[in-house]
């Protein structure tokens, strides 16, 4: 990584097991990174826009989590495109698939995949 690149940032919730594993993996690999806590700091709208453009709303919306299952059926049914997903994700950060990582080289990944991360 070049020194001119911005540092890697991990976005998520600190007590999420997947986020814990991802942060431990980064530390073990010596990847300097910062952590953005959705619970304390919220979801930065400009970052969410980057993630939607890069990964797509279908990848970002975690339909397997308890938060999604706990949402009103009409809310879930209303998520049909990037704009509706954006509104839901800003209102309910726990529905975002975690972790979202903005890498120093500009890549954006969603979820923890040690094999893919190691290959990159």
Secondary structure, DSSP 8 states (H G I E B T S, - for coil): --TTS--EEEEE-TT-HHHHHHHHHHHHHT--EEEEEHHHH---HHHHHHHHHHH-HHHHB-TTSHHHHHS-HHHHHT--SHHHHHHHHHH-GGGB-S-EEE-TTS-EEES--HHHHHH-
